[in-house]
Amino acid sequence: MSITPIMKVTYDSQSDRVRILFSNAPIERSAAEAAGLTLDYDDKGHVVGLELAQASLRMHDPRAVEFVEESDAIANEGVA
């Protein structure tokens, strides 16, 4: 099976969870890293996803996603 790099962000309003997948690799195990934050690992120990519980309490708007390239973020640092 070929593993394709991806980034996929989903929000489930029923469970109030945001999930971010970084790869389509099968998840071998998951571990709670902090209150409300779970990391998913592949069979080699690489982080392939994360899940944030109670997202609406931890984020301004869990439905809003903005993609910013690193060069854009650096250029806009300090801009108010």
N, CA, C and O atoms as a printed pandas DataFrame, in Angstrom:
     atom_number atom_name residue_name chain_id  residue_number  x_coord  y_coord  z_coord
0              1         N          MET        A               1    0.842   -1.183    0.000
1              2        CA          MET        A               1    0.000    0.000    0.000
2              3         C          MET        A               1    0.881    1.238    0.000
3              4         O          MET        A               1    1.851    1.324    0.753
4              5         N          SER        A               2    0.542    2.174   -0.834
5              6        CA          SER        A               2    1.274    3.432   -0.921
6              7         C          SER        A               2    0.684    4.425    0.076
7              8         O          SER        A               2   -0.533    4.577    0.176
8              9         N          ILE        A               3    1.572    5.099    0.812
9             10        CA          ILE        A               3    1.119    6.102    1.769
10            11         C          ILE        A               3    1.339    7.467    1.154
11            12         O          ILE        A               3    2.466    7.857    0.849
12            13         N          THR        A               4    0.251    8.182    0.979
13            14        CA          THR        A               4    0.292    9.496    0.358
14            15         C          THR        A               4    0.238   10.566    1.438
15            16         O          THR        A               4   -0.622   10.515    2.318
16            17         N          PRO        A               5    1.152   11.539    1.380
17            18        CA          PRO        A               5    1.060   12.638    2.339
18            19         C          PRO        A               5   -0.205   13.451    2.069
19            20         O          PRO        A               5   -0.495   13.814    0.929
20            21         N          ILE        A               6   -0.933   13.721    3.111
21            22        CA          ILE        A               6   -2.156   14.512    3.004
22            23         C          ILE        A               6   -2.249   15.405    4.231
23            24         O          ILE        A               6   -1.505   15.225    5.196
24            25         N          MET        A               7   -3.137   16.343    4.194
25            26        CA          MET        A               7   -3.575   16.995    5.411
26            27         C          MET        A               7   -5.076   17.149    5.261
27            28         O          MET        A               7   -5.563   17.797    4.335
28            29         N          LYS        A               8   -5.785   16.550    6.173
29            30        CA          LYS        A               8   -7.238   16.561    6.129
30            31         C          LYS        A               8   -7.743   16.998    7.498
31            32         O          LYS        A               8   -7.377   16.414    8.518
32            33         N          VAL        A               9   -8.585   18.028    7.514
33            34        CA          VAL        A               9   -9.141   18.552    8.758
34            35         C          VAL        A               9  -10.644   18.342    8.725
35            36         O          VAL        A               9  -11.314   18.733    7.770
36            37         N          THR        A              10  -11.170   17.722    9.774
37            38        CA          THR        A              10  -12.609   17.524    9.870
38            39         C          THR        A              10  -13.099   17.995   11.239
39            40         O          THR        A              10  -12.371   17.953   12.231
40            41         N          TYR        A              11  -14.343   18.441   11.261
41            42        CA          TYR        A              11  -14.987   18.811   12.520
42            43         C          TYR        A              11  -16.298   18.063   12.609
43            44         O          TYR        A              11  -17.125   18.150   11.701
44            45         N          ASP        A              12  -16.498   17.332   13.688
45            46        CA          ASP        A              12  -17.741   16.607   13.933
46            47         C          ASP        A              12  -18.514   17.381   14.995
47            48         O          ASP        A              12  -18.154   17.349   16.172
48            49         N          SER        A              13  -19.562   18.070   14.591
49            50        CA          SER        A              13  -20.319   18.905   15.521
50            51         C          SER        A              13  -21.092   18.058   16.542
51            52         O          SER        A              13  -21.363   18.525   17.647
52            53         N          GLN        A              14  -21.446   16.828   16.185
53            54        CA          GLN        A              14  -22.162   15.946   17.119
54            55         C          GLN        A              14  -21.292   15.616   18.336
55            56         O          GLN        A              14  -21.757   15.671   19.475
56            57         N          SER        A              15  -20.024   15.271   18.084
57            58        CA          SER        A              15  -19.122   14.922   19.186
58            59         C          SER        A              15  -18.228   16.098   19.591
59            60         O          SER        A              15  -17.476   16.003   20.561
60            61         N          ASP        A              16  -18.310   17.210   18.844
61            62        CA          ASP        A              16  -17.515   18.415   19.094
62            63         C          ASP        A              16  -16.021   18.099   19.100
63            64         O          ASP        A              16  -15.299   18.459   20.029
64            65         N          ARG        A              17  -15.574   17.419   18.043
65            66        CA          ARG        A              17  -14.169   17.022   17.908
66            67         C          ARG        A              17  -13.598   17.501   16.579
67            68         O          ARG        A              17  -14.244   17.410   15.535
68            69         N          VAL        A              18  -12.381   18.008   16.642
69            70        CA          VAL        A              18  -11.618   18.329   15.438
70            71         C          VAL        A              18  -10.582   17.232   15.261
71            72         O          VAL        A              18   -9.889   16.855   16.207
72            73         N          ARG        A              19  -10.486   16.725   14.041
73            74        CA          ARG        A              19   -9.477   15.711   13.728
74            75         C          ARG        A              19   -8.636   16.230   12.579
75            76         O          ARG        A              19   -9.165   16.716   11.580
76            77         N          ILE        A              20   -7.320   16.125   12.726
77            78        CA          ILE        A              20   -6.381   16.493   11.669
78            79         C          ILE        A              20   -5.569   15.255   11.338
79            80         O          ILE        A              20   -4.914   14.679   12.207
80            81         N          LEU        A              21   -5.617   14.847   10.073
81            82        CA          LEU        A              21   -4.816   13.724    9.598
82            83         C          LEU        A              21   -3.679   14.269    8.752
83            84         O          LEU        A              21   -3.883   15.142    7.909
84            85         N          PHE        A              22   -2.492   13.753    8.980
85            86        CA          PHE        A              22   -1.300   14.182    8.251
86            87         C          PHE        A              22   -0.890   13.175    7.188
87            88         O          PHE        A              22   -0.022   13.467    6.365
88            89         N          SER        A              23   -1.487   12.017    7.193
89            90        CA          SER        A              23   -1.105   10.938    6.292
90            91         C          SER        A              23   -2.273    9.963    6.206
91            92         O          SER        A              23   -3.155    9.966    7.065
92            93         N          ASN        A              24   -2.276    9.133    5.174
93            94        CA          ASN        A              24   -3.300    8.099    5.096
94            95         C          ASN        A              24   -2.774    6.763    5.626
95            96         O          ASN        A              24   -3.372    5.716    5.374
96            97         N          ALA        A              25   -1.662    6.797    6.355
97            98        CA          ALA        A              25   -1.111    5.588    6.969
98            99         C          ALA        A              25   -2.101    5.051    8.001
99           100         O          ALA        A              25   -2.762    5.826    8.692
100          101         N          PRO        A              26   -2.201    3.747    8.102
101          102        CA          PRO        A              26   -3.091    3.174    9.116
102          103         C          PRO        A              26   -2.648    3.575   10.526
103          104         O          PRO        A              26   -1.453    3.636   10.818
104          105         N          ILE        A              27   -3.604    3.840   11.374
105          106        CA          ILE        A              27   -3.306    4.208   12.759
106          107         C          ILE        A              27   -3.062    2.920   13.545
107          108         O          ILE        A              27   -3.924    2.045   13.624
108          109         N          GLU        A              28   -1.887    2.831   14.113
109          110        CA          GLU        A              28   -1.504    1.651   14.889
110          111         C          GLU        A              28   -1.926    1.801   16.353
111          112         O          GLU        A              28   -2.388    0.845   16.976
112          113         N          ARG        A              29   -1.762    3.009   16.889
113          114        CA          ARG        A              29   -2.159    3.251   18.273
114          115         C          ARG        A              29   -2.466    4.728   18.468
115          116         O          ARG        A              29   -2.026    5.577   17.693
116          117         N          SER        A              30   -3.221    5.015   19.506
117          118        CA          SER        A              30   -3.550    6.386   19.871
118          119         C          SER        A              30   -3.200    6.572   21.336
119          120         O          SER        A              30   -3.287    5.638   22.134
120          121         N          ALA        A              31   -2.801    7.792   21.679
121          122        CA          ALA        A              31   -2.429    8.073   23.059
122          123         C          ALA        A              31   -2.914    9.455   23.459
123          124         O          ALA        A              31   -2.728   10.428   22.727
124          125         N          ALA        A              32   -3.539    9.531   24.632
125          126        CA          ALA        A              32   -3.951   10.823   25.177
126          127         C          ALA        A              32   -2.694   11.528   25.668
127          128         O          ALA        A              32   -2.016   11.039   26.571
128          129         N          GLU        A              33   -2.384   12.675   25.075
129          130        CA          GLU        A              33   -1.165   13.405   25.417
130          131         C          GLU        A              33   -1.423   14.507   26.428
131          132         O          GLU        A              33   -0.536   14.854   27.209
132          133         N          ALA        A              34   -2.611   15.053   26.423
133          134        CA          ALA        A              34   -3.012   16.108   27.354
134          135         C          ALA        A              34   -4.535   16.071   27.407
135          136         O          ALA        A              34   -5.177   15.386   26.610
136          137         N          ALA        A              35   -5.105   16.813   28.352
137          138        CA          ALA        A              35   -6.560   16.838   28.475
138          139         C          ALA        A              35   -7.191   17.252   27.149
139          140         O          ALA        A              35   -6.999   18.377   26.686
140          141         N          GLY        A              36   -7.941   16.339   26.543
141          142        CA          GLY        A              36   -8.646   16.642   25.309
142          143         C          GLY        A              36   -7.840   16.487   24.040
143          144         O          GLY        A              36   -8.377   16.695   22.951
144          145         N          LEU        A              37   -6.561   16.126   24.138
145          146        CA          LEU        A              37   -5.715   15.988   22.949
146          147         C          LEU        A              37   -5.215   14.559   22.832
147          148         O          LEU        A              37   -4.557   14.041   23.734
148          149         N          THR        A              38   -5.535   13.930   21.714
149          150        CA          THR        A              38   -5.101   12.565   21.437
150          151         C          THR        A              38   -4.256   12.566   20.173
151          152         O          THR        A              38   -4.644   13.158   19.166
152          153         N          LEU        A              39   -3.111   11.910   20.217
153          154        CA          LEU        A              39   -2.259   11.764   19.043
154          155         C          LEU        A              39   -2.382   10.339   18.511
155          156         O          LEU        A              39   -2.469    9.386   19.285
156          157         N          ASP        A              40   -2.388   10.200   17.185
157          158        CA          ASP        A              40   -2.451    8.904   16.514
158          159         C          ASP        A              40   -1.104    8.615   15.881
159          160         O          ASP        A              40   -0.490    9.493   15.274
160          161         N          TYR        A              41   -0.643    7.368   16.026
161          162        CA          TYR        A              41    0.671    6.957   15.535
162          163         C          TYR        A              41    0.550    5.806   14.557
163          164         O          TYR        A              41   -0.348    4.972   14.669
164          165         N          ASP        A              42    1.472    5.764   13.583
165          166        CA          ASP        A              42    1.530    4.623   12.676
166          167         C          ASP        A              42    2.410    3.540   13.292
167          168         O          ASP        A              42    2.859    3.676   14.430
168          169         N          ASP        A              43    2.658    2.466   12.544
169          170        CA          ASP        A              43    3.436    1.340   13.080
170          171         C          ASP        A              43    4.913    1.664   13.284
171          172         O          ASP        A              43    5.628    0.891   13.921
172          173         N          LYS        A              44    5.384    2.801   12.752
173          174        CA          LYS        A              44    6.781    3.212   12.941
174          175         C          LYS        A              44    6.912    4.281   14.033
175          176         O          LYS        A              44    8.012    4.764   14.301
176          177         N          GLY        A              45    5.791    4.648   14.660
177          178        CA          GLY        A              45    5.820    5.641   15.722
178          179         C          GLY        A              45    5.704    7.073   15.254
179          180         O          GLY        A              45    5.865    7.997   16.051
180          181         N          HIS        A              46    5.425    7.279   13.962
181          182        CA          HIS        A              46    5.237    8.626   13.432
182          183         C          HIS        A              46    3.825    9.121   13.751
183          184         O          HIS        A              46    2.863    8.356   13.679
184          185         N          VAL        A              47    3.705   10.395   14.100
185          186        CA          VAL        A              47    2.387   10.981   14.329
186          187         C          VAL        A              47    1.696   11.127   12.975
187          188         O          VAL        A              47    2.224   11.770   12.068
188          189         N          VAL        A              48    0.520   10.530   12.845
189          190        CA          VAL        A              48   -0.222   10.603   11.595
190          191         C          VAL        A              48   -1.531   11.370   11.741
191          192         O          VAL        A              48   -2.219   11.634   10.755
192          193         N          GLY        A              49   -1.872   11.727   12.987
193          194        CA          GLY        A              49   -3.090   12.478   13.197
194          195         C          GLY        A              49   -3.224   12.939   14.635
195          196         O          GLY        A              49   -2.496   12.508   15.529
196          197         N          LEU        A              50   -4.178   13.830   14.819
197          198        CA          LEU        A              50   -4.504   14.264   16.176
198          199         C          LEU        A              50   -5.983   14.559   16.257
199          200         O          LEU        A              50   -6.642   14.836   15.255
200          201         N          GLU        A              51   -6.489   14.494   17.475
201          202        CA          GLU        A              51   -7.889   14.785   17.713
202          203         C          GLU        A              51   -8.002   15.698   18.922
203          204         O          GLU        A              51   -7.359   15.472   19.946
204          205         N          LEU        A              52   -8.819   16.723   18.794
205          206        CA          LEU        A              52   -9.055   17.673   19.868
206          207         C          LEU        A              52  -10.515   17.560   20.299
207          208         O          LEU        A              52  -11.426   17.857   19.526
208          209         N          ALA        A              53  -10.728   17.126   21.546
209          210        CA          ALA        A              53  -12.082   16.998   22.086
210          211         C          ALA        A              53  -12.562   18.343   22.612
211          212         O          ALA        A              53  -11.757   19.219   22.930
212          213         N          GLN        A              54  -13.863   18.500   22.700
213          214        CA          GLN        A              54  -14.490   19.740   23.162
214          215         C          GLN        A              54  -13.924   20.941   22.403
215          216         O          GLN        A              54  -13.575   21.968   22.985
216          217         N          ALA        A              55  -13.850   20.774   21.102
217          218        CA          ALA        A              55  -13.207   21.772   20.240
218          219         C          ALA        A              55  -13.842   23.149   20.352
219          220         O          ALA        A              55  -13.133   24.156   20.334
220          221         N          SER        A              56  -15.155   23.211   20.466
221          222        CA          SER        A              56  -15.811   24.522   20.514
222          223         C          SER        A              56  -15.464   25.284   21.793
223          224         O          SER        A              56  -15.618   26.504   21.842
224          225         N          LEU        A              57  -15.002   24.588   22.817
225          226        CA          LEU        A              57  -14.569   25.241   24.055
226          227         C          LEU        A              57  -13.096   25.641   24.011
227          228         O          LEU        A              57  -12.656   26.485   24.791
228          229         N          ARG        A              58  -12.335   25.036   23.098
229          230        CA          ARG        A              58  -10.890   25.246   23.036
230          231         C          ARG        A              58  -10.436   26.100   21.858
231          232         O          ARG        A              58   -9.280   26.518   21.791
232          233         N          MET        A              59  -11.364   26.356   20.923
233          234        CA          MET        A              59  -11.037   27.116   19.718
234          235         C          MET        A              59  -12.098   28.186   19.502
235          236         O          MET        A              59  -13.235   28.048   19.954
236          237         N          HIS        A              60  -11.721   29.238   18.815
237          238        CA          HIS        A              60  -12.692   30.286   18.489
238          239         C          HIS        A              60  -13.792   29.735   17.585
239          240         O          HIS        A              60  -14.977   29.912   17.868
240          241         N          ASP        A              61  -13.403   29.069   16.499
241          242        CA          ASP        A              61  -14.373   28.502   15.566
242          243         C          ASP        A              61  -13.808   27.224   14.969
243          244         O          ASP        A              61  -12.986   27.285   14.055
244          245         N          PRO        A              62  -14.235   26.056   15.469
245          246        CA          PRO        A              62  -13.672   24.800   14.971
246          247         C          PRO        A              62  -14.005   24.509   13.509
247          248         O          PRO        A              62  -13.410   23.611   12.914
248          249         N          ARG        A              63  -14.943   25.251   12.921
249          250        CA          ARG        A              63  -15.275   25.050   11.506
250          251         C          ARG        A              63  -14.366   25.846   10.577
251          252         O          ARG        A              63  -14.319   25.573    9.378
252          253         N          ALA        A              64  -13.651   26.817   11.112
253          254        CA          ALA        A              64  -12.805   27.685   10.295
254          255         C          ALA        A              64  -11.398   27.094   10.182
255          256         O          ALA        A              64  -10.765   26.754   11.182
256          257         N          VAL        A              65  -10.934   26.983    8.957
257          258        CA          VAL        A              65   -9.590   26.486    8.704
258          259         C          VAL        A              65   -8.903   27.472    7.769
259          260         O          VAL        A              65   -9.458   27.863    6.742
260          261         N          GLU        A              66   -7.708   27.863    8.132
261          262        CA          GLU        A              66   -6.921   28.751    7.273
262          263         C          GLU        A              66   -5.576   28.098    7.035
263          264         O          GLU        A              66   -4.887   27.717    7.981
264          265         N          PHE        A              67   -5.207   27.970    5.787
265          266        CA          PHE        A              67   -3.909   27.423    5.437
266          267         C          PHE        A              67   -2.972   28.582    5.141
267          268         O          PHE        A              67   -3.260   29.419    4.285
268          269         N          VAL        A              68   -1.855   28.628    5.846
269          270        CA          VAL        A              68   -0.880   29.692    5.653
270          271         C          VAL        A              68    0.467   29.053    5.381
271          272         O          VAL        A              68    0.953   28.262    6.188
272          273         N          GLU        A              69    1.071   29.384    4.261
273          274        CA          GLU        A              69    2.403   28.876    3.965
274          275         C          GLU        A              69    3.403   29.558    4.875
275          276         O          GLU        A              69    3.206   30.712    5.255
276          277         N          GLU        A              70    4.465   28.868    5.227
277          278        CA          GLU        A              70    5.445   29.388    6.170
278          279         C          GLU        A              70    6.002   30.738    5.742
279          280         O          GLU        A              70    6.168   31.621    6.583
280          281         N          SER        A              71    6.292   30.922    4.471
281          282        CA          SER        A              71    6.841   32.203    4.012
282          283         C          SER        A              71    5.843   33.332    4.242
283          284         O          SER        A              71    6.242   34.454    4.554
284          285         N          ASP        A              72    4.540   33.048    4.090
285          286        CA          ASP        A              72    3.509   34.066    4.348
286          287         C          ASP        A              72    3.429   34.396    5.827
287          288         O          ASP        A              72    3.270   35.560    6.195
288          289         N          ALA        A              73    3.540   33.379    6.683
289          290        CA          ALA        A              73    3.465   33.593    8.132
290          291         C          ALA        A              73    4.634   34.438    8.607
291          292         O          ALA        A              73    4.461   35.332    9.435
292          293         N          ILE        A              74    5.820   34.160    8.088
293          294        CA          ILE        A              74    7.012   34.929    8.485
294          295         C          ILE        A              74    6.886   36.367    8.013
295          296         O          ILE        A              74    7.238   37.294    8.742
296          297         N          ALA        A              75    6.387   36.558    6.798
297          298        CA          ALA        A              75    6.258   37.922    6.247
298          299         C          ALA        A              75    5.252   38.739    7.034
299          300         O          ALA        A              75    5.368   39.962    7.099
300          301         N          ASN        A              76    4.257   38.080    7.639
301          302        CA          ASN        A              76    3.209   38.800    8.359
302          303         C          ASN        A              76    3.438   38.866    9.864
303          304         O          ASN        A              76    2.593   39.388   10.591
304          305         N          GLU        A              77    4.575   38.341   10.348
305          306        CA          GLU        A              77    4.858   38.409   11.779
306          307         C          GLU        A              77    4.944   39.863   12.220
307          308         O          GLU        A              77    5.563   40.692   11.552
308          309         N          GLY        A              78    4.329   40.155   13.330
309          310        CA          GLY        A              78    4.390   41.497   13.875
310          311         C          GLY        A              78    3.423   42.476   13.232
311          312         O          GLY        A              78    3.366   43.643   13.620
312          313         N          VAL        A              79    2.653   42.000   12.236
313          314        CA          VAL        A              79    1.672   42.878   11.601
314          315         C          VAL        A              79    0.420   42.867   12.468
315          316         O          VAL        A              79   -0.136   41.806   12.750
316          317         N          ALA        A              80   -0.015   44.033   12.885
317          318        CA          ALA        A              80   -1.196   44.080   13.770
318          319         C          ALA        A              80   -2.455   44.290   12.962
319          320         O          ALA        A              80   -3.547   44.357   13.527
